[in-house]
Amino acid sequence: MKTDRKILQINQMMACLVMLLFIIPIDAIAEVKIGVNAPRGAIKAAKRWMDFGEYIEQKISQKVVIIPTPPHRILSSARENLFDFVLTNPALTVELVVEEKALLLATLNTLSGSQFAGVILVRKDSGFNSVDDLRGKNVMSLKFNDAAGAYIFQTYHLKQKGIDVHSDFASIKQRKKQDNLIMALNASAVDAVFVRTGILEAMHKEGRINKDDFIALDAHAEDEVKALHSTSHYPEWFLSAMPNTDKKTVEKVKKFSLLLHPDSQVAKRAKIRGFVEPLSLDGMKAALKSLKITPYEN
């Protein structure tokens, strides 16, 4: 009797499982992981992109997880298959496309547009008037080769002016967060820093510094990039799909990312206008090739 009862229970459980397979779509079971570049730290990235993750989750009927990741961990995490999608800067995007065969889906459209640049920032009371004044000085940036707007843009810009950041400066040190670069400059612990456009203005709004205490060397007039900047401009961050991601999910994520309305709460929380079709990476590739940075180190 006990054996018959156990067999009956097992059969009932199997029947329930079969019914669930018909009731619950397979797509609803799969978890979608979006790796997000976090140059200002994981907490800020999580807060910024949480609503976007929930928006995509609702639209595609799949669980979406946002994974804030420091720039230097993006590529290794992608290679470990920790992401289905990646939202990251154009330099890392080039490497993802060339070496990992990632598929470009969209370019971020921020409040300042779909392009950004780098800033070579000094204190207003420094007495520096041009980038030539930085020869023999102490400079700070984000981690080399990983940071588009806080190292690569400026290094390429200076190379075109005959300045080698590794031989013409007294030192060039690294930090993990752009906020820390500006705070070090604010404390006169360094002569200049490399940051991406918008960081100075954001920290001013947060009440952490006074942006009028700083100037940009080789400052450009307003063009496609409205914020204070020193370098040429490049495409904003890209949303990419890793090659093994389900094609139907890729199509849906691209579709609804491009449909994100600039006036939505999701866009406002992320401080963006939405996304546009992918912009050209040619300018970014030219900079990486000139500097012999991965994937063009050879």
C-alpha positions in Angstrom: 0.0 0.0 0.0 2.7 2.4 0.9 4.5 1.7 -2.3 1.3 2.3 -4.3 0.7 5.6 -2.4 4.2 6.8 -3.1 3.9 5.9 -6.8 0.6 7.9 -6.9 2.3 10.9 -5.3 5.1 10.8 -7.7 2.7 10.6 -10.7 0.8 13.6 -9.3 4.0 15.6 -8.9 5.0 14.8 -12.5 1.6 15.8 -13.8 1.9 19.1 -12.0 5.3 19.7 -13.5 4.0 19.0 -17.0 1.1 21.4 -16.4 3.5 24.1 -15.3 5.6 23.7 -18.4 2.5 24.5 -20.5 1.3 27.3 -18.2 4.6 29.2 -17.7 6.4 30.3 -20.9 9.9 29.1 -21.1 11.2 32.7 -21.6 9.6 33.7 -18.2 11.9 31.2 -16.4 15.2 32.4 -17.9 17.1 35.1 -16.0 18.5 37.9 -18.1 21.7 39.4 -16.8 22.8 42.9 -17.8 26.3 44.0 -16.9 26.5 47.7 -16.3 29.8 49.7 -16.3 30.2 51.3 -12.8 33.0 53.9 -13.0 31.5 55.8 -10.0 31.0 52.7 -7.9 28.5 49.9 -7.7 25.9 51.7 -5.5 25.5 54.6 -7.9 25.3 52.3 -10.9 22.7 50.1 -9.2 20.5 53.1 -8.3 20.8 54.6 -11.8 19.9 51.5 -13.8 17.5 49.7 -11.4 14.4 51.1 -13.0 15.7 50.3 -16.5 16.1 46.7 -15.5 12.6 46.6 -14.2 11.3 48.2 -17.4 13.0 45.6 -19.6 11.7 42.9 -17.2 8.1 44.0 -17.7 8.4 44.3 -21.4 10.1 40.9 -22.1 8.4 38.9 -19.3 11.7 37.6 -18.0 13.5 38.2 -14.8 16.2 40.9 -15.3 19.2 41.3 -13.1 21.4 44.5 -13.2 25.0 43.7 -12.4 27.1 46.8 -11.7 30.7 46.0 -12.7 33.9 48.2 -12.4 35.5 48.9 -15.8 38.5 46.7 -15.2 36.2 43.7 -14.6 33.8 44.1 -17.6 35.8 42.0 -20.0 36.8 39.2 -17.7 33.2 38.9 -16.5 31.9 38.7 -20.0 34.4 36.0 -20.8 33.1 34.1 -17.7 29.6 34.3 -19.2 28.3 36.4 -16.3 26.3 38.6 -18.7 23.7 38.3 -21.4 23.9 42.0 -22.2 26.5 44.7 -21.4 26.1 48.5 -21.1 29.6 50.0 -21.2 31.9 52.6 -22.6 33.0 52.6 -26.3 36.5 51.5 -25.6 35.4 48.3 -23.8 32.7 47.9 -26.4 35.3 47.7 -29.2 37.1 44.9 -27.3 33.8 43.1 -26.7 32.9 43.3 -30.4 36.4 42.4 -31.7 37.4 39.7 -29.3 34.1 38.4 -27.9 31.9 38.9 -31.0 29.3 41.0 -29.1 26.4 42.4 -31.1 25.8 46.2 -31.0 22.2 47.0 -30.1 22.0 50.7 -29.3 23.9 53.7 -28.2 23.0 55.6 -25.0 21.4 59.0 -25.5 22.1 61.0 -22.4 20.8 64.4 -21.3 23.9 65.8 -23.2 23.3 63.7 -26.3 24.7 60.5 -27.7 28.3 61.5 -27.7 30.8 62.4 -24.9 34.4 63.5 -24.5 37.2 63.7 -22.0 38.2 66.6 -19.7 41.8 67.5 -18.7 40.9 69.2 -15.4 43.1 71.5 -13.3 42.5 73.8 -10.4 41.6 77.3 -11.4 44.4 78.7 -9.2 47.0 76.4 -10.7 48.4 78.9 -13.1 48.2 76.3 -16.0 47.1 77.7 -19.3 47.8 74.9 -21.7 48.5 71.2 -21.8 52.2 72.0 -22.3 52.2 73.2 -18.7 51.6 69.7 -17.5 55.0 68.5 -18.5 56.8 67.3 -15.4 53.6 67.4 -13.4 51.7 64.8 -11.4 48.5 63.6 -13.1 45.8 61.1 -12.1 43.4 59.0 -14.2 41.2 56.0 -14.0 42.8 52.6 -14.7 44.8 52.6 -17.9 43.3 51.1 -21.1 39.8 50.5 -19.5 38.6 54.1 -19.1 37.5 55.7 -22.3 36.6 59.2 -21.0 39.0 59.2 -18.1 42.2 58.0 -19.7 42.0 57.0 -23.4 40.5 60.2 -24.8 43.0 62.4 -23.1 46.0 60.3 -23.8 45.1 60.2 -27.5 44.5 64.0 -27.5 47.8 64.7 -25.9 49.7 62.3 -28.2 48.4 64.3 -31.1 50.0 67.3 -29.5 53.3 65.6 -29.0 52.9 64.8 -25.3 53.5 61.2 -24.0 51.6 60.8 -20.7 54.0 58.1 -19.5 57.3 59.9 -20.3 56.5 63.6 -20.2 54.7 63.7 -16.8 56.4 63.3 -13.4 53.9 60.7 -12.7 50.5 59.4 -13.8 48.6 57.5 -11.1 45.4 55.5 -11.1 42.3 55.5 -9.1 39.2 53.3 -9.2 36.5 56.0 -9.1 36.3 59.2 -11.0 34.9 61.0 -8.0 38.1 60.3 -6.2 40.1 61.9 -9.0 38.3 65.2 -8.6 38.5 65.0 -4.8 42.2 64.5 -5.0 42.5 67.5 -7.3 40.3 69.6 -5.1 42.7 68.8 -2.2 45.7 69.8 -4.3 47.1 66.2 -4.0 47.7 66.2 -7.8 48.2 68.7 -10.5 45.6 67.5 -13.0 43.1 64.7 -13.5 41.4 63.0 -16.5 37.6 62.6 -16.2 34.8 62.1 -18.6 32.4 64.9 -19.4 29.6 65.5 -16.9 31.3 64.2 -13.7 32.4 67.7 -12.6 28.9 69.1 -13.1 27.3 66.1 -11.4 29.5 66.4 -8.3 28.7 70.2 -8.2 25.0 69.4 -8.2 25.6 66.9 -5.4 27.2 69.7 -3.4 30.5 68.0 -3.1 32.6 70.5 -5.0 32.3 73.9 -6.6 32.8 73.5 -10.3 34.0 77.1 -10.6 37.2 76.1 -8.7 38.3 74.1 -11.8 39.1 74.7 -15.4 39.6 72.5 -18.4 42.8 72.7 -20.4 42.2 72.9 -24.2 38.6 73.6 -23.5 36.3 73.3 -26.5 33.5 75.5 -27.3 30.1 73.9 -27.1 29.4 71.5 -30.0 27.8 68.1 -30.0 29.0 67.9 -26.4 27.5 70.6 -24.2 29.4 69.9 -21.0 33.0 71.1 -20.3 35.4 69.1 -22.4 39.0 69.0 -23.7 39.0 66.3 -26.3 37.2 65.3 -29.5 33.9 63.5 -28.9 33.1 59.8 -29.3 29.9 57.7 -29.1 28.3 57.3 -25.7 28.0 53.9 -24.0 26.7 51.0 -26.0 24.2 48.3 -25.1 25.5 45.1 -26.6 24.4 41.4 -26.5 26.8 38.6 -25.9 27.0 36.1 -28.8 25.3 33.2 -26.9 22.3 35.2 -25.8 18.9 33.9 -27.1 18.2 35.7 -30.4 14.5 36.4 -29.5 15.5 38.0 -26.2 18.1 40.1 -28.0 15.5 41.4 -30.5 13.1 42.2 -27.7 15.7 44.0 -25.5 16.8 46.1 -28.5 13.3 46.9 -29.4 12.2 48.1 -26.0 15.5 49.9 -25.3 15.0 52.0 -28.4 11.3 52.6 -27.5 12.2 54.0 -24.1 10.6 57.4 -23.9 12.7 60.4 -22.7 9.9 61.6 -20.4 9.4 58.3 -18.7 10.3 57.8 -15.0 12.8 55.1 -16.1 14.7 57.6 -18.3 14.6 60.3 -15.7 16.0 57.9 -13.0 18.8 56.9 -15.3 19.3 60.6 -16.4 19.1 59.7 -20.0 16.8 60.4 -23.0 16.8 56.8 -24.1 18.8 55.0 -26.8 19.5 55.5 -30.5 20.6 53.1 -33.2 24.3 52.2 -32.7 26.7 55.0 -33.8 30.0 54.3 -35.6 33.0 53.0 -33.5 35.5 54.1 -36.1 36.8 57.1 -34.1 37.2 55.0 -31.0 39.0 52.3 -33.0 41.4 54.9 -34.4 42.3 56.1 -30.9 42.9 52.6 -29.6 45.0 51.7 -32.6 47.2 54.8 -32.2 47.8 54.0 -28.5 48.2 50.3 -29.2 45.5 49.5 -26.6 43.7 46.1 -26.6 42.5 44.7 -28.9 45.1 46.5 -31.1 48.1 46.2 -28.8 50.0 44.4 -31.6 
